[in-house]
Amino acid sequence: MIAVLQAMDDRLLRDIGIFRYDIERVVDGIEERELGMVPFAPKQIARVEDQNTLRQAA
């Protein structure tokens, strides 16, 4: 995890609330329970590739 975070640029790290000098502290502070969490994301909406289908729907 440290290597992944160190590979990110500073802007991306700031976006997720981590400063480069804090990477090791943040990773060391992650609890075992948090490592087992599964990301939650809503189902993705199917993309319609055919513009004709969109016109017919309208």
A tleap script that builds the chain and sets N, CA, C and O, in Angstrom:
source leaprc.protein.ff14SB
mol = sequence {
  NMET ILE ALA VAL LEU GLN ALA MET ASP ASP
  ARG LEU LEU ARG ASP ILE GLY ILE PHE ARG
  TYR ASP ILE GLU ARG VAL VAL ASP GLY ILE
  GLU GLU ARG GLU LEU GLY MET VAL PRO PHE
  ALA PRO LYS GLN ILE ALA ARG VAL GLU ASP
  GLN ASN THR LEU ARG GLN ALA CALA
}
set mol.1.N position { 0.828 -1.185 0.000 }
set mol.1.CA position { 0.000 0.000 0.000 }
set mol.1.C position { 0.879 1.259 0.000 }
set mol.1.O position { 0.556 2.253 -0.650 }
set mol.2.N position { 1.982 1.198 0.732 }
set mol.2.CA position { 2.893 2.340 0.765 }
set mol.2.C position { 3.426 2.628 -0.631 }
set mol.2.O position { 3.473 3.787 -1.045 }
set mol.3.N position { 3.826 1.601 -1.357 }
set mol.3.CA position { 4.366 1.783 -2.705 }
set mol.3.C position { 3.328 2.390 -3.646 }
set mol.3.O position { 3.659 3.235 -4.478 }
set mol.4.N position { 2.087 1.964 -3.516 }
set mol.4.CA position { 1.016 2.496 -4.372 }
set mol.4.C position { 0.808 3.981 -4.089 }
set mol.4.O position { 0.702 4.788 -5.012 }
set mol.5.N position { 0.750 4.332 -2.814 }
set mol.5.CA position { 0.555 5.740 -2.456 }
set mol.5.C position { 1.754 6.589 -2.863 }
set mol.5.O position { 1.580 7.719 -3.317 }
set mol.6.N position { 2.959 6.066 -2.708 }
set mol.6.CA position { 4.146 6.822 -3.086 }
set mol.6.C position { 4.217 7.038 -4.596 }
set mol.6.O position { 4.825 8.004 -5.057 }
set mol.7.N position { 3.603 6.150 -5.363 }
set mol.7.CA position { 3.606 6.284 -6.822 }
set mol.7.C position { 2.629 7.360 -7.310 }
set mol.7.O position { 2.715 7.803 -8.455 }
set mol.8.N position { 1.704 7.779 -6.442 }
set mol.8.CA position { 0.726 8.811 -6.816 }
set mol.8.C position { 1.377 10.193 -6.794 }
set mol.8.O position { 2.316 10.443 -6.038 }
set mol.9.N position { 0.862 11.076 -7.631 }
set mol.9.CA position { 1.399 12.437 -7.596 }
set mol.9.C position { 0.812 13.203 -6.409 }
set mol.9.O position { -0.194 12.794 -5.828 }
set mol.10.N position { 1.453 14.315 -6.060 }
set mol.10.CA position { 1.075 15.068 -4.870 }
set mol.10.C position { -0.364 15.580 -4.925 }
set mol.10.O position { -1.047 15.635 -3.902 }
set mol.11.N position { -0.814 15.948 -6.103 }
set mol.11.CA position { -2.186 16.459 -6.237 }
set mol.11.C position { -3.214 15.382 -5.895 }
set mol.11.O position { -4.188 15.644 -5.189 }
set mol.12.N position { -2.989 14.178 -6.398 }
set mol.12.CA position { -3.905 13.082 -6.110 }
set mol.12.C position { -3.881 12.741 -4.626 }
set mol.12.O position { -4.928 12.502 -4.024 }
set mol.13.N position { -2.699 12.720 -4.039 }
set mol.13.CA position { -2.606 12.469 -2.602 }
set mol.13.C position { -3.389 13.509 -1.810 }
set mol.13.O position { -4.115 13.163 -0.878 }
set mol.14.N position { -3.247 14.783 -2.176 }
set mol.14.CA position { -3.993 15.844 -1.480 }
set mol.14.C position { -5.491 15.652 -1.654 }
set mol.14.O position { -6.262 15.915 -0.731 }
set mol.15.N position { -5.914 15.192 -2.838 }
set mol.15.CA position { -7.343 14.964 -3.085 }
set mol.15.C position { -7.923 13.918 -2.132 }
set mol.15.O position { -9.091 14.006 -1.756 }
set mol.16.N position { -7.118 12.934 -1.743 }
set mol.16.CA position { -7.614 11.916 -0.829 }
set mol.16.C position { -7.220 12.227 0.622 }
set mol.16.O position { -7.465 11.426 1.525 }
set mol.17.N position { -6.610 13.392 0.832 }
set mol.17.CA position { -6.347 13.850 2.191 }
set mol.17.C position { -5.069 13.337 2.820 }
set mol.17.O position { -4.962 13.255 4.043 }
set mol.18.N position { -4.103 12.994 1.993 }
set mol.18.CA position { -2.826 12.491 2.501 }
set mol.18.C position { -1.694 13.358 1.953 }
set mol.18.O position { -1.674 13.700 0.770 }
set mol.19.N position { -0.755 13.707 2.828 }
set mol.19.CA position { 0.456 14.385 2.391 }
set mol.19.C position { 1.553 13.336 2.251 }
set mol.19.O position { 1.581 12.358 2.999 }
set mol.20.N position { 2.456 13.538 1.295 }
set mol.20.CA position { 3.502 12.560 1.009 }
set mol.20.C position { 4.272 12.160 2.274 }
set mol.20.O position { 4.570 10.981 2.465 }
set mol.21.N position { 4.588 13.111 3.119 }
set mol.21.CA position { 5.356 12.804 4.331 }
set mol.21.C position { 4.546 11.991 5.344 }
set mol.21.O position { 5.115 11.473 6.304 }
set mol.22.N position { 3.256 11.873 5.151 }
set mol.22.CA position { 2.379 11.162 6.079 }
set mol.22.C position { 2.009 9.753 5.620 }
set mol.22.O position { 1.281 9.056 6.327 }
set mol.23.N position { 2.483 9.324 4.474 }
set mol.23.CA position { 2.062 8.047 3.900 }
set mol.23.C position { 2.284 6.887 4.871 }
set mol.23.O position { 1.360 6.115 5.128 }
set mol.24.N position { 3.484 6.757 5.408 }
set mol.24.CA position { 3.773 5.624 6.292 }
set mol.24.C position { 2.902 5.651 7.547 }
set mol.24.O position { 2.429 4.607 7.995 }
set mol.25.N position { 2.689 6.832 8.114 }
set mol.25.CA position { 1.854 6.945 9.311 }
set mol.25.C position { 0.422 6.531 9.003 }
set mol.25.O position { -0.207 5.823 9.789 }
set mol.26.N position { -0.093 6.973 7.859 }
set mol.26.CA position { -1.472 6.640 7.478 }
set mol.26.C position { -1.618 5.135 7.278 }
set mol.26.O position { -2.575 4.535 7.768 }
set mol.27.N position { -0.685 4.525 6.566 }
set mol.27.CA position { -0.756 3.086 6.313 }
set mol.27.C position { -0.606 2.305 7.618 }
set mol.27.O position { -1.319 1.326 7.839 }
set mol.28.N position { 0.313 2.729 8.478 }
set mol.28.CA position { 0.494 2.049 9.768 }
set mol.28.C position { -0.752 2.157 10.636 }
set mol.28.O position { -0.989 1.297 11.484 }
set mol.29.N position { -1.547 3.198 10.437 }
set mol.29.CA position { -2.745 3.410 11.242 }
set mol.29.C position { -3.973 2.668 10.758 }
set mol.29.O position { -5.011 2.687 11.420 }
set mol.30.N position { -3.867 2.016 9.614 }
set mol.30.CA position { -5.005 1.268 9.077 }
set mol.30.C position { -5.184 -0.004 9.896 }
set mol.30.O position { -4.235 -0.760 10.106 }
set mol.31.N position { -6.387 -0.226 10.346 }
set mol.31.CA position { -6.678 -1.400 11.164 }
set mol.31.C position { -7.020 -2.596 10.287 }
set mol.31.O position { -7.424 -2.443 9.134 }
set mol.32.N position { -6.854 -3.764 10.839 }
set mol.32.CA position { -7.144 -5.004 10.123 }
set mol.32.C position { -8.582 -5.014 9.598 }
set mol.32.O position { -8.836 -5.502 8.496 }
set mol.33.N position { -9.508 -4.487 10.368 }
set mol.33.CA position { -10.926 -4.433 9.968 }
set mol.33.C position { -11.097 -3.619 8.691 }
set mol.33.O position { -11.890 -3.977 7.821 }
set mol.34.N position { -10.349 -2.525 8.584 }
set mol.34.CA position { -10.465 -1.662 7.409 }
set mol.34.C position { -9.904 -2.331 6.161 }
set mol.34.O position { -10.394 -2.092 5.057 }
set mol.35.N position { -8.889 -3.160 6.322 }
set mol.35.CA position { -8.305 -3.843 5.168 }
set mol.35.C position { -9.272 -4.834 4.545 }
set mol.35.O position { -9.156 -5.140 3.358 }
set mol.36.N position { -10.217 -5.338 5.314 }
set mol.36.CA position { -11.183 -6.297 4.809 }
set mol.36.C position { -12.429 -5.672 4.210 }
set mol.36.O position { -13.313 -6.386 3.735 }
set mol.37.N position { -12.513 -4.355 4.226 }
set mol.37.CA position { -13.706 -3.687 3.704 }
set mol.37.C position { -13.772 -3.802 2.186 }
set mol.37.O position { -12.751 -3.796 1.498 }
set mol.38.N position { -14.974 -3.906 1.693 }
set mol.38.CA position { -15.215 -3.981 0.256 }
set mol.38.C position { -15.802 -2.644 -0.186 }
set mol.38.O position { -16.767 -2.169 0.413 }
set mol.39.N position { -15.231 -2.026 -1.228 }
set mol.39.CA position { -15.765 -0.744 -1.689 }
set mol.39.C position { -17.227 -0.891 -2.119 }
set mol.39.O position { -17.615 -1.902 -2.704 }
set mol.40.N position { -18.016 0.117 -1.824 }
set mol.40.CA position { -19.411 0.136 -2.238 }
set mol.40.C position { -19.542 1.091 -3.415 }
set mol.40.O position { -19.100 2.237 -3.347 }
set mol.41.N position { -20.140 0.622 -4.472 }
set mol.41.CA position { -20.383 1.465 -5.633 }
set mol.41.C position { -21.735 1.082 -6.214 }
set mol.41.O position { -22.072 -0.100 -6.288 }
set mol.42.N position { -22.509 2.080 -6.625 }
set mol.42.CA position { -23.790 1.753 -7.253 }
set mol.42.C position { -23.559 1.029 -8.578 }
set mol.42.O position { -22.500 1.148 -9.195 }
set mol.43.N position { -24.555 0.292 -8.989 }
set mol.43.CA position { -24.451 -0.393 -10.269 }
set mol.43.C position { -24.246 0.640 -11.366 }
set mol.43.O position { -24.867 1.703 -11.374 }
set mol.44.N position { -23.373 0.303 -12.275 }
set mol.44.CA position { -23.104 1.215 -13.382 }
set mol.44.C position { -24.239 1.161 -14.388 }
set mol.44.O position { -24.826 0.107 -14.628 }
set mol.45.N position { -24.535 2.298 -14.967 }
set mol.45.CA position { -25.558 2.380 -16.001 }
set mol.45.C position { -24.940 1.897 -17.307 }
set mol.45.O position { -23.844 2.312 -17.684 }
set mol.46.N position { -25.644 1.037 -17.970 }
set mol.46.CA position { -25.138 0.507 -19.243 }
set mol.46.C position { -24.986 1.650 -20.239 }
set mol.46.O position { -25.855 2.516 -20.343 }
set mol.47.N position { -23.889 1.645 -20.959 }
set mol.47.CA position { -23.647 2.667 -21.971 }
set mol.47.C position { -24.310 2.265 -23.276 }
set mol.47.O position { -24.259 1.104 -23.680 }
set mol.48.N position { -24.911 3.203 -23.907 }
set mol.48.CA position { -25.526 2.949 -25.212 }
set mol.48.C position { -24.549 3.442 -26.267 }
set mol.48.O position { -24.274 4.638 -26.361 }
set mol.49.N position { -24.035 2.530 -27.045 }
set mol.49.CA position { -23.017 2.860 -28.037 }
set mol.49.C position { -23.636 3.350 -29.356 }
set mol.49.O position { -22.989 4.071 -30.115 }
set mol.50.N position { -24.855 2.966 -29.616 }
set mol.50.CA position { -25.486 3.272 -30.897 }
set mol.50.C position { -26.324 4.537 -30.775 }
set mol.50.O position { -27.311 4.563 -30.039 }
set mol.51.N position { -25.935 5.583 -31.494 }
set mol.51.CA position { -26.657 6.851 -31.450 }
set mol.51.C position { -28.099 6.706 -31.967 }
set mol.51.O position { -28.986 7.436 -31.525 }
set mol.52.N position { -28.335 5.780 -32.891 }
set mol.52.CA position { -29.689 5.567 -33.406 }
set mol.52.C position { -30.616 5.090 -32.288 }
set mol.52.O position { -31.787 5.466 -32.254 }
set mol.53.N position { -30.113 4.284 -31.395 }
set mol.53.CA position { -30.904 3.803 -30.275 }
set mol.53.C position { -31.331 4.986 -29.412 }
set mol.53.O position { -32.469 5.036 -28.946 }
set mol.54.N position { -30.439 5.922 -29.200 }
set mol.54.CA position { -30.767 7.115 -28.418 }
set mol.54.C position { -31.843 7.945 -29.100 }
set mol.54.O position { -32.755 8.445 -28.440 }
set mol.55.N position { -31.743 8.094 -30.406 }
set mol.55.CA position { -32.735 8.882 -31.142 }
set mol.55.C position { -34.095 8.209 -31.073 }
set mol.55.O position { -35.108 8.890 -30.914 }
set mol.56.N position { -34.144 6.891 -31.189 }
set mol.56.CA position { -35.397 6.167 -31.127 }
set mol.56.C position { -36.029 6.299 -29.749 }
set mol.56.O position { -37.252 6.381 -29.635 }
set mol.57.N position { -35.221 6.320 -28.715 }
set mol.57.CA position { -35.728 6.427 -27.350 }
set mol.57.C position { -36.326 7.795 -27.098 }
set mol.57.O position { -37.268 7.927 -26.316 }
set mol.58.N position { -35.794 8.808 -27.747 }
set mol.58.CA position { -36.297 10.178 -27.531 }
set mol.58.C position { -37.599 10.319 -28.269 }
set mol.58.O position { -38.214 11.384 -28.237 }
savepdb mol mol.pdb
quit
